[in-house]
Amino acid sequence: MDGTPDEEAHRGPPRRHRVPLVAIAALLLTGGLLLALGTGRQQPAPPRAVDKGGSPAAPRTQQPPAGPRAAVLPSSRPVSITIPSLEVTSDLEELGLGKNRAMETPKDPAKAGWYRPGATPGAIGPSVIAGHVTWDGSPAVFFELTELDPGDRIEVRRVDGRTAVFTVDRTATYPKDEFPTVEVYRNLDHAGLRLITCGGDYSEDDNRYADNVVVYASLTGSQAH
């Protein structure tokens, strides 16, 4: 996924889980999520990114969710993600901050990674999962992420024996130097999920994609597994 820094959630009375301000500040200082989620040789072109869901006339943060929100879950580390409409299933690596204070990216291009300083999927707040779009000229785990539509389902399996079920609210594309760090990481009053990868045109000279793709989703259910 040429597209995550250092390279690509809460509950109640869920104690309100907040992303440490120092973590947000670190990401802001590095220009946000400079996702390198697709590196290597000539890259295949991922599906063209098109913003889906949300009206340009109103702030995106005010857009209604695609489905009814579910009660938040206790914090629990995620172990895998499944996106049925894309036929994607991946174990999750854990991502922290790298030496340059940017978010790490998954070491395995076939796997997505959960940003552990943030919320766990299903808990109150924004949980962030990042994945590469390409790697060494081949499609990676989030190659087709732009194909997700509002209403599509995302499942995240957790170590507590529950699977958090999310529904896609919208998909947005941002130039890398305009990554919306505050919108992605800000505190929420519900359990949210953000999937992040790279998109747009690929530059062989810079060895990177021009944009980042962000899928916004909300918790709409859970089930035992």
C-alpha positions, -999 to 999 in steps of 0.1 A, spaced: 0 0 0 21 28 -12 3 52 10 5 53 47 29 72 69 62 56 75 54 37 48 -34 30 49 -129 30 173 -143 32 214 -174 23 239 -193 28 272 -201 36 299 -174 29 279 -148 50 291 -142 75 264 -112 64 244 -93 93 230 -65 93 205 -35 108 223 -30 144 212 7 137 209 -1 111 183 -22 135 163 4 162 166 31 139 154 10 130 123 2 167 117 39 175 119 47 150 92 20 164 69 -6 138 80 -7 103 68 20 102 41 10 67 32 36 48 12 12 20 4 25 10 -29 61 9 -37 86 -8 -60 86 -10 -98 60 1 -123 27 -2 -106 -5 -16 -119 -33 10 -119 -58 4 -90 -95 11 -97 -100 49 -102 -110 66 -69 -143 83 -69 -157 100 -38 -189 81 -28 -215 92 -2 -218 126 13 -229 158 -4 -203 184 -15 -227 211 -3 -225 200 33 -195 192 56 -188 155 53 -187 152 91 -224 160 91 -234 133 67 -257 107 81 -244 71 85 -253 45 58 -269 23 85 -282 25 121 -253 26 145 -249 -2 171 -239 1 208 -202 4 212 -181 -26 224 -154 -28 251 -119 -24 238 -104 -56 224 -74 -61 201 -84 -69 164 -69 -99 148 -84 -99 112 -105 -80 87 -129 -93 61 -145 -72 33 -171 -96 17 -178 -75 -14 -141 -74 -23 -135 -110 -13 -107 -97 10 -97 -114 43 -65 -105 61 -49 -111 94 -39 -77 110 -4 -65 119 0 -39 146 12 -5 135 28 22 156 48 54 149 81 50 130 114 68 135 101 99 116 70 100 138 48 89 109 25 59 111 42 26 102 29 6 73 24 -32 71 55 -52 65 35 -78 45 17 -64 15 -8 -92 17 -19 -80 52 -36 -49 65 -25 -33 98 -43 -18 127 -29 15 142 -26 6 178 -24 41 194 -60 46 182 -92 29 193 -98 -8 188 -125 -17 162 -159 -15 178 -149 7 208 -158 43 209 -137 65 186 -120 62 152 -102 29 146 -77 30 117 -66 1 95 -42 7 67 -31 -15 38 -9 -13 7 -25 -8 -27 4 -23 -47 38 -38 -40 66 -45 -64 44 -43 -94 16 -65 -80 -18 -57 -64 -17 -57 -26 -44 -62 0 -63 -29 -5 -59 -28 -43 -97 -26 -48 -105 -5 -18 -120 23 -40 -147 -2 -52 -164 -1 -18 -198 17 -18 -219 32 10 -238 3 26 -211 -23 21 -201 -45 50 -167 -47 68 -161 -73 95 -133 -71 121 -126 -101 143 -114 -94 178 -95 -114 205 -125 -112 228 -145 -136 206 -166 -110 189 -167 -97 154 -174 -60 150 -196 -53 119 -192 -20 102 -212 -4 73 -194 19 49 -207 55 51 -185 71 24 -153 70 5 -131 100 -1 -98 108 -20 -73 134 -9 -40 147 -23 -13 134 0 -3 169 10 -39 176 20 -45 145 41 -74 153 66 -56 142 98 -81 159 122 -111 145 104 -97 109 103 -84 109 139 -108 133 158 -128 121 188 -162 105 180 -193 98 199 -197 64 182 -175 35 171 -160 44 137 -136 27 113 -112 42 87 -96 21 60 -66 39 43 -45 32 13 -30 50 -17 -47 60 -50 -46 83 -79 -17 86 -104 16 68 -98 48 87 -103 78 66 -113 101 95 -105 88 99 -70 80 62 -66 46 70 -50 9 76 -57 -5 111 -57 -34 105 -33 -47 87 -3 -80 69 -2 -100 69 30 -131 47 36 -153 59 65 -175 34 82 -196 31 114 -203 1 137 -237 -13 129 -236 -46 147 -215 -74 163 -216 -111 166 -199 -139 185 -175 -161 166 
